Amino acid sequence: MNDRGMTTAEYAIGTLAAAGFAGLLVVLLGGEWMTDMLRGLLQKAFAAGT
């Protein structure tokens, strides 16, 4: 059985999946709700240290 080119196709699918996941993270982390959540967590962390 000749599977030449199979590795290239697997790399292409992996690259597309990684790019899609990165795009999803950009959308989720770029939202205002995420900024508010991180700000709240940091404020609680600094308040706990005092």
PQR file with spaces between the fields and no chain letter, atoms N, CA, C, O and H, PARSE charges and radii, in Angstrom:
ATOM       1  N    MET     1       0.850   -1.181    0.000 -0.4000 1.5000
ATOM       2  CA   MET     1       0.000    0.000    0.000 -0.0000 2.0000
ATOM       3  C    MET     1       0.894    1.243    0.000  0.5500 1.7000
ATOM       4  O    MET     1       1.850    1.332    0.770 -0.5500 1.4000
ATOM       5  N    ASN     2       0.570    2.191   -0.867 -0.4000 1.5000
ATOM       6  CA   ASN     2       1.373    3.404   -1.014 -0.0000 2.0000
ATOM       7  C    ASN     2       0.688    4.555   -0.288  0.5500 1.7000
ATOM       8  O    ASN     2      -0.358    5.031   -0.730 -0.5500 1.4000
ATOM       9  H    ASN     2      -0.207    2.118   -1.492  0.4000 1.0000
ATOM      10  N    ASP     3       1.262    5.001    0.814 -0.4000 1.5000
ATOM      11  CA   ASP     3       0.676    6.087    1.607 -0.0000 2.0000
ATOM      12  C    ASP     3       1.473    7.384    1.494  0.5500 1.7000
ATOM      13  O    ASP     3       1.454    8.211    2.406 -0.5500 1.4000
ATOM      14  H    ASP     3       2.111    4.613    1.173  0.4000 1.0000
ATOM      15  N    ARG     4       2.161    7.556    0.394 -0.4000 1.5000
ATOM      16  CA   ARG     4       2.919    8.788    0.242 -0.0000 2.0000
ATOM      17  C    ARG     4       2.001    9.993    0.245  0.5500 1.7000
ATOM      18  O    ARG     4       0.947    9.959   -0.390 -0.5500 1.4000
ATOM      19  H    ARG     4       2.176    6.884   -0.346  0.4000 1.0000
ATOM      20  N    GLY     5       2.371   11.057    0.942 -0.4000 1.5000
ATOM      21  CA   GLY     5       1.549   12.249    1.017 -0.0000 2.0000
ATOM      22  C    GLY     5       0.633   12.260    2.230  0.5500 1.7000
ATOM      23  O    GLY     5       0.044   13.289    2.559 -0.5500 1.4000
ATOM      24  H    GLY     5       3.228   11.084    1.457  0.4000 1.0000
ATOM      25  N    MET     6       0.512   11.127    2.888 -0.4000 1.5000
ATOM      26  CA   MET     6      -0.374   11.048    4.040 -0.0000 2.0000
ATOM      27  C    MET     6       0.131   11.946    5.163  0.5500 1.7000
ATOM      28  O    MET     6      -0.674   12.588    5.840 -0.5500 1.4000
ATOM      29  H    MET     6       0.990   10.290    2.620  0.4000 1.0000
ATOM      30  N    THR     7       1.416   12.006    5.371 -0.4000 1.5000
ATOM      31  CA   THR     7       1.975   12.831    6.430 -0.0000 2.0000
ATOM      32  C    THR     7       1.677   14.301    6.168  0.5500 1.7000
ATOM      33  O    THR     7       1.341   15.038    7.096 -0.5500 1.4000
ATOM      34  H    THR     7       2.069   11.486    4.822  0.4000 1.0000
ATOM      35  N    THR     8       1.794   14.732    4.934 -0.4000 1.5000
ATOM      36  CA   THR     8       1.512   16.119    4.583 -0.0000 2.0000
ATOM      37  C    THR     8       0.051   16.465    4.870  0.5500 1.7000
ATOM      38  O    THR     8      -0.241   17.551    5.370 -0.5500 1.4000
ATOM      39  H    THR     8       2.067   14.134    4.180  0.4000 1.0000
ATOM      40  N    ALA     9      -0.854   15.563    4.560 -0.4000 1.5000
ATOM      41  CA   ALA     9      -2.270   15.805    4.830 -0.0000 2.0000
ATOM      42  C    ALA     9      -2.528   15.886    6.331  0.5500 1.7000
ATOM      43  O    ALA     9      -3.329   16.708    6.775 -0.5500 1.4000
ATOM      44  H    ALA     9      -0.616   14.680    4.154  0.4000 1.0000
ATOM      45  N    GLU    10      -1.868   15.057    7.104 -0.4000 1.5000
ATOM      46  CA   GLU    10      -2.035   15.103    8.554 -0.0000 2.0000
ATOM      47  C    GLU    10      -1.507   16.407    9.130  0.5500 1.7000
ATOM      48  O    GLU    10      -2.119   16.981   10.030 -0.5500 1.4000
ATOM      49  H    GLU    10      -1.217   14.390    6.743  0.4000 1.0000
ATOM      50  N    TYR    11      -0.371   16.881    8.617 -0.4000 1.5000
ATOM      51  CA   TYR    11       0.151   18.168    9.063 -0.0000 2.0000
ATOM      52  C    TYR    11      -0.800   19.304    8.697  0.5500 1.7000
ATOM      53  O    TYR    11      -0.993   20.231    9.484 -0.5500 1.4000
ATOM      54  H    TYR    11       0.127   16.415    7.885  0.4000 1.0000
ATOM      55  N    ALA    12      -1.389   19.238    7.520 -0.4000 1.5000
ATOM      56  CA   ALA    12      -2.322   20.285    7.087 -0.0000 2.0000
ATOM      57  C    ALA    12      -3.554   20.321    7.988  0.5500 1.7000
ATOM      58  O    ALA    12      -4.004   21.398    8.379 -0.5500 1.4000
ATOM      59  H    ALA    12      -1.232   18.486    6.880  0.4000 1.0000
ATOM      60  N    ILE    13      -4.091   19.171    8.312 -0.4000 1.5000
ATOM      61  CA   ILE    13      -5.266   19.119    9.188 -0.0000 2.0000
ATOM      62  C    ILE    13      -4.908   19.606   10.587  0.5500 1.7000
ATOM      63  O    ILE    13      -5.689   20.332   11.203 -0.5500 1.4000
ATOM      64  H    ILE    13      -3.725   18.297    7.994  0.4000 1.0000
ATOM      65  N    GLY    14      -3.748   19.221   11.095 -0.4000 1.5000
ATOM      66  CA   GLY    14      -3.304   19.679   12.410 -0.0000 2.0000
ATOM      67  C    GLY    14      -3.097   21.184   12.442  0.5500 1.7000
ATOM      68  O    GLY    14      -3.435   21.840   13.428 -0.5500 1.4000
ATOM      69  H    GLY    14      -3.114   18.631   10.595  0.4000 1.0000
ATOM      70  N    THR    15      -2.543   21.733   11.368 -0.4000 1.5000
ATOM      71  CA   THR    15      -2.325   23.175   11.285 -0.0000 2.0000
ATOM      72  C    THR    15      -3.649   23.922   11.255  0.5500 1.7000
ATOM      73  O    THR    15      -3.798   24.945   11.923 -0.5500 1.4000
ATOM      74  H    THR    15      -2.268   21.200   10.568  0.4000 1.0000
ATOM      75  N    LEU    16      -4.610   23.423   10.486 -0.4000 1.5000
ATOM      76  CA   LEU    16      -5.928   24.055   10.439 -0.0000 2.0000
ATOM      77  C    LEU    16      -6.624   23.991   11.797  0.5500 1.7000
ATOM      78  O    LEU    16      -7.264   24.957   12.214 -0.5500 1.4000
ATOM      79  H    LEU    16      -4.489   22.592    9.943  0.4000 1.0000
ATOM      80  N    ALA    17      -6.503   22.868   12.479 -0.4000 1.5000
ATOM      81  CA   ALA    17      -7.116   22.737   13.801 -0.0000 2.0000
ATOM      82  C    ALA    17      -6.475   23.708   14.797  0.5500 1.7000
ATOM      83  O    ALA    17      -7.177   24.334   15.590 -0.5500 1.4000
ATOM      84  H    ALA    17      -5.984   22.083   12.140  0.4000 1.0000
ATOM      85  N    ALA    18      -5.153   23.833   14.757 -0.4000 1.5000
ATOM      86  CA   ALA    18      -4.457   24.748   15.660 -0.0000 2.0000
ATOM      87  C    ALA    18      -4.841   26.200   15.366  0.5500 1.7000
ATOM      88  O    ALA    18      -5.029   26.987   16.294 -0.5500 1.4000
ATOM      89  H    ALA    18      -4.583   23.323   14.113  0.4000 1.0000
ATOM      90  N    ALA    19      -4.957   26.559   14.103 -0.4000 1.5000
ATOM      91  CA   ALA    19      -5.347   27.920   13.738 -0.0000 2.0000
ATOM      92  C    ALA    19      -6.779   28.209   14.182  0.5500 1.7000
ATOM      93  O    ALA    19      -7.074   29.309   14.650 -0.5500 1.4000
ATOM      94  H    ALA    19      -4.804   25.920   13.349  0.4000 1.0000
ATOM      95  N    GLY    20      -7.662   27.235   14.036 -0.4000 1.5000
ATOM      96  CA   GLY    20      -9.041   27.410   14.485 -0.0000 2.0000
ATOM      97  C    GLY    20      -9.124   27.576   15.992  0.5500 1.7000
ATOM      98  O    GLY    20      -9.888   28.405   16.487 -0.5500 1.4000
ATOM      99  H    GLY    20      -7.422   26.342   13.656  0.4000 1.0000
ATOM     100  N    PHE    21      -8.342   26.792   16.723 -0.4000 1.5000
ATOM     101  CA   PHE    21      -8.325   26.897   18.182 -0.0000 2.0000
ATOM     102  C    PHE    21      -7.759   28.247   18.615  0.5500 1.7000
ATOM     103  O    PHE    21      -8.264   28.859   19.556 -0.5500 1.4000
ATOM     104  H    PHE    21      -7.721   26.119   16.320  0.4000 1.0000
ATOM     105  N    ALA    22      -6.718   28.710   17.937 -0.4000 1.5000
ATOM     106  CA   ALA    22      -6.143   30.022   18.259 -0.0000 2.0000
ATOM     107  C    ALA    22      -7.158   31.128   18.001  0.5500 1.7000
ATOM     108  O    ALA    22      -7.269   32.065   18.790 -0.5500 1.4000
ATOM     109  H    ALA    22      -6.308   28.213   17.172  0.4000 1.0000
ATOM     110  N    GLY    23      -7.894   31.025   16.907 -0.4000 1.5000
ATOM     111  CA   GLY    23      -8.929   32.017   16.613 -0.0000 2.0000
ATOM     112  C    GLY    23     -10.017   32.028   17.674  0.5500 1.7000
ATOM     113  O    GLY    23     -10.497   33.090   18.071 -0.5500 1.4000
ATOM     114  H    GLY    23      -7.804   30.264   16.266  0.4000 1.0000
ATOM     115  N    LEU    24     -10.400   30.856   18.127 -0.4000 1.5000
ATOM     116  CA   LEU    24     -11.411   30.761   19.187 -0.0000 2.0000
ATOM     117  C    LEU    24     -10.908   31.409   20.480  0.5500 1.7000
ATOM     118  O    LEU    24     -11.658   32.115   21.155 -0.5500 1.4000
ATOM     119  H    LEU    24     -10.011   29.993   17.805  0.4000 1.0000
ATOM     120  N    LEU    25      -9.646   31.170   20.821 -0.4000 1.5000
ATOM     121  CA   LEU    25      -9.075   31.781   22.020 -0.0000 2.0000
ATOM     122  C    LEU    25      -9.031   33.302   21.902  0.5500 1.7000
ATOM     123  O    LEU    25      -9.297   34.006   22.876 -0.5500 1.4000
ATOM     124  H    LEU    25      -9.037   30.596   20.273  0.4000 1.0000
ATOM     125  N    VAL    26      -8.704   33.804   20.735 -0.4000 1.5000
ATOM     126  CA   VAL    26      -8.672   35.257   20.538 -0.0000 2.0000
ATOM     127  C    VAL    26     -10.052   35.851   20.761  0.5500 1.7000
ATOM     128  O    VAL    26     -10.188   36.897   21.395 -0.5500 1.4000
ATOM     129  H    VAL    26      -8.488   33.232   19.944  0.4000 1.0000
ATOM     130  N    VAL    27     -11.074   35.187   20.242 -0.4000 1.5000
ATOM     131  CA   VAL    27     -12.440   35.686   20.416 -0.0000 2.0000
ATOM     132  C    VAL    27     -12.847   35.635   21.880  0.5500 1.7000
ATOM     133  O    VAL    27     -13.414   36.596   22.401 -0.5500 1.4000
ATOM     134  H    VAL    27     -10.963   34.337   19.727  0.4000 1.0000
ATOM     135  N    LEU    28     -12.562   34.519   22.549 -0.4000 1.5000
ATOM     136  CA   LEU    28     -12.963   34.376   23.954 -0.0000 2.0000
ATOM     137  C    LEU    28     -12.185   35.311   24.871  0.5500 1.7000
ATOM     138  O    LEU    28     -12.767   35.957   25.742 -0.5500 1.4000
ATOM     139  H    LEU    28     -12.101   33.739   22.126  0.4000 1.0000
ATOM     140  N    LEU    29     -10.878   35.383   24.678 -0.4000 1.5000
ATOM     141  CA   LEU    29     -10.051   36.188   25.574 -0.0000 2.0000
ATOM     142  C    LEU    29     -10.138   37.673   25.263  0.5500 1.7000
ATOM     143  O    LEU    29      -9.769   38.498   26.099 -0.5500 1.4000
ATOM     144  H    LEU    29     -10.405   34.859   23.970  0.4000 1.0000
ATOM     145  N    GLY    30     -10.611   38.023   24.096 -0.4000 1.5000
ATOM     146  CA   GLY    30     -10.713   39.431   23.726 -0.0000 2.0000
ATOM     147  C    GLY    30     -12.002   40.072   24.184  0.5500 1.7000
ATOM     148  O    GLY    30     -12.178   41.281   24.031 -0.5500 1.4000
ATOM     149  H    GLY    30     -10.911   37.353   23.417  0.4000 1.0000
ATOM     150  N    GLY    31     -12.900   39.296   24.737 -0.4000 1.5000
ATOM     151  CA   GLY    31     -14.184   39.829   25.160 -0.0000 2.0000
ATOM     152  C    GLY    31     -14.078   40.635   26.444  0.5500 1.7000
ATOM     153  O    GLY    31     -13.164   40.438   27.244 -0.5500 1.4000
ATOM     154  H    GLY    31     -12.757   38.314   24.861  0.4000 1.0000
ATOM     155  N    GLU    32     -15.014   41.533   26.626 -0.4000 1.5000
ATOM     156  CA   GLU    32     -15.019   42.392   27.810 -0.0000 2.0000
ATOM     157  C    GLU    32     -15.261   41.580   29.078  0.5500 1.7000
ATOM     158  O    GLU    32     -14.714   41.898   30.133 -0.5500 1.4000
ATOM     159  H    GLU    32     -15.757   41.693   25.976  0.4000 1.0000
ATOM     160  N    TRP    33     -16.079   40.533   28.979 -0.4000 1.5000
ATOM     161  CA   TRP    33     -16.368   39.721   30.154 -0.0000 2.0000
ATOM     162  C    TRP    33     -15.102   39.060   30.683  0.5500 1.7000
ATOM     163  O    TRP    33     -14.949   38.894   31.893 -0.5500 1.4000
ATOM     164  H    TRP    33     -16.524   40.275   28.121  0.4000 1.0000
ATOM     165  N    MET    34     -14.189   38.680   29.783 -0.4000 1.5000
ATOM     166  CA   MET    34     -12.946   38.047   30.207 -0.0000 2.0000
ATOM     167  C    MET    34     -12.053   39.055   30.911  0.5500 1.7000
ATOM     168  O    MET    34     -11.414   38.729   31.912 -0.5500 1.4000
ATOM     169  H    MET    34     -14.313   38.815   28.800  0.4000 1.0000
ATOM     170  N    THR    35     -12.006   40.266   30.398 -0.4000 1.5000
ATOM     171  CA   THR    35     -11.220   41.317   31.036 -0.0000 2.0000
ATOM     172  C    THR    35     -11.753   41.605   32.434  0.5500 1.7000
ATOM     173  O    THR    35     -10.982   41.752   33.383 -0.5500 1.4000
ATOM     174  H    THR    35     -12.526   40.530   29.585  0.4000 1.0000
ATOM     175  N    ASP    36     -13.063   41.684   32.554 -0.4000 1.5000
ATOM     176  CA   ASP    36     -13.679   41.926   33.863 -0.0000 2.0000
ATOM     177  C    ASP    36     -13.388   40.789   34.840  0.5500 1.7000
ATOM     178  O    ASP    36     -13.125   41.027   36.019 -0.5500 1.4000
ATOM     179  H    ASP    36     -13.689   41.565   31.783  0.4000 1.0000
ATOM     180  N    MET    37     -13.436   39.553   34.344 -0.4000 1.5000
ATOM     181  CA   MET    37     -13.182   38.401   35.211 -0.0000 2.0000
ATOM     182  C    MET    37     -11.729   38.404   35.694  0.5500 1.7000
ATOM     183  O    MET    37     -11.467   38.178   36.875 -0.5500 1.4000
ATOM     184  H    MET    37     -13.650   39.360   33.387  0.4000 1.0000
ATOM     185  N    LEU    38     -10.792   38.658   34.789 -0.4000 1.5000
ATOM     186  CA   LEU    38      -9.384   38.693   35.177 -0.0000 2.0000
ATOM     187  C    LEU    38      -9.108   39.826   36.155  0.5500 1.7000
ATOM     188  O    LEU    38      -8.347   39.655   37.107 -0.5500 1.4000
ATOM     189  H    LEU    38     -11.005   38.842   33.830  0.4000 1.0000
ATOM     190  N    ARG    39      -9.717   40.973   35.928 -0.4000 1.5000
ATOM     191  CA   ARG    39      -9.543   42.114   36.830 -0.0000 2.0000
ATOM     192  C    ARG    39     -10.061   41.756   38.225  0.5500 1.7000
ATOM     193  O    ARG    39      -9.412   42.059   39.226 -0.5500 1.4000
ATOM     194  H    ARG    39     -10.335   41.112   35.155  0.4000 1.0000
ATOM     195  N    GLY    40     -11.224   41.114   38.290 -0.4000 1.5000
ATOM     196  CA   GLY    40     -11.794   40.702   39.568 -0.0000 2.0000
ATOM     197  C    GLY    40     -10.915   39.701   40.288  0.5500 1.7000
ATOM     198  O    GLY    40     -10.726   39.796   41.501 -0.5500 1.4000
ATOM     199  H    GLY    40     -11.751   40.867   37.477  0.4000 1.0000
ATOM     200  N    LEU    41     -10.371   38.736   39.548 -0.4000 1.5000
ATOM     201  CA   LEU    41      -9.480   37.746   40.157 -0.0000 2.0000
ATOM     202  C    LEU    41      -8.218   38.389   40.718  0.5500 1.7000
ATOM     203  O    LEU    41      -7.771   38.045   41.812 -0.5500 1.4000
ATOM     204  H    LEU    41     -10.525   38.659   38.563  0.4000 1.0000
ATOM     205  N    LEU    42      -7.647   39.321   39.965 -0.4000 1.5000
ATOM     206  CA   LEU    42      -6.449   40.004   40.437 -0.0000 2.0000
ATOM     207  C    LEU    42      -6.739   40.847   41.680  0.5500 1.7000
ATOM     208  O    LEU    42      -5.940   40.875   42.616 -0.5500 1.4000
ATOM     209  H    LEU    42      -8.010   39.601   39.076  0.4000 1.0000
ATOM     210  N    GLN    43      -7.870   41.522   41.687 -0.4000 1.5000
ATOM     211  CA   GLN    43      -8.224   42.325   42.858 -0.0000 2.0000
ATOM     212  C    GLN    43      -8.404   41.454   44.091  0.5500 1.7000
ATOM     213  O    GLN    43      -7.977   41.824   45.185 -0.5500 1.4000
ATOM     214  H    GLN    43      -8.519   41.499   40.927  0.4000 1.0000
ATOM     215  N    LYS    44      -9.035   40.302   43.918 -0.4000 1.5000
ATOM     216  CA   LYS    44      -9.208   39.382   45.047 -0.0000 2.0000
ATOM     217  C    LYS    44      -7.859   38.841   45.520  0.5500 1.7000
ATOM     218  O    LYS    44      -7.632   38.698   46.721 -0.5500 1.4000
ATOM     219  H    LYS    44      -9.382   40.002   43.030  0.4000 1.0000
ATOM     220  N    ALA    45      -6.970   38.544   44.581 -0.4000 1.5000
ATOM     221  CA   ALA    45      -5.655   38.003   44.940 -0.0000 2.0000
ATOM     222  C    ALA    45      -4.847   39.039   45.719  0.5500 1.7000
ATOM     223  O    ALA    45      -4.214   38.703   46.721 -0.5500 1.4000
ATOM     224  H    ALA    45      -7.154   38.661   43.605  0.4000 1.0000
ATOM     225  N    PHE    46      -4.864   40.280   45.273 -0.4000 1.5000
ATOM     226  CA   PHE    46      -4.106   41.312   45.973 -0.0000 2.0000
ATOM     227  C    PHE    46      -4.748   41.657   47.315  0.5500 1.7000
ATOM     228  O    PHE    46      -4.042   41.978   48.271 -0.5500 1.4000
ATOM     229  H    PHE    46      -5.378   40.552   44.460  0.4000 1.0000
ATOM     230  N    ALA    47      -6.061   41.595   47.398 -0.4000 1.5000
ATOM     231  CA   ALA    47      -6.747   41.878   48.667 -0.0000 2.0000
ATOM     232  C    ALA    47      -6.474   40.770   49.683  0.5500 1.7000
ATOM     233  O    ALA    47      -6.416   41.036   50.884 -0.5500 1.4000
ATOM     234  H    ALA    47      -6.635   41.334   46.622  0.4000 1.0000
ATOM     235  N    ALA    48      -6.307   39.548   49.221 -0.4000 1.5000
ATOM     236  CA   ALA    48      -6.060   38.429   50.125 -0.0000 2.0000
ATOM     237  C    ALA    48      -4.656   38.521   50.722  0.5500 1.7000
ATOM     238  O    ALA    48      -4.413   38.019   51.819 -0.5500 1.4000
ATOM     239  H    ALA    48      -6.354   39.332   48.246  0.4000 1.0000
ATOM     240  N    GLY    49      -3.745   39.156   50.010 -0.4000 1.5000
ATOM     241  CA   GLY    49      -2.369   39.266   50.487 -0.0000 2.0000
ATOM     242  C    GLY    49      -2.173   40.339   51.534  0.5500 1.7000
ATOM     243  O    GLY    49      -1.113   40.401   52.158 -0.5500 1.4000
ATOM     244  H    GLY    49      -3.943   39.564   49.119  0.4000 1.0000
ATOM     245  N    THR    50      -3.175   41.192   51.746 -0.4000 1.5000
ATOM     246  CA   THR    50      -3.003   42.279   52.727 -0.0000 2.0000
ATOM     247  C    THR    50      -3.562   41.918   54.065  0.5500 1.7000
ATOM     248  O    THR    50      -3.498   42.720   54.997 -0.5500 1.4000
ATOM     249  H    THR    50      -4.036   41.141   51.239  0.4000 1.0000
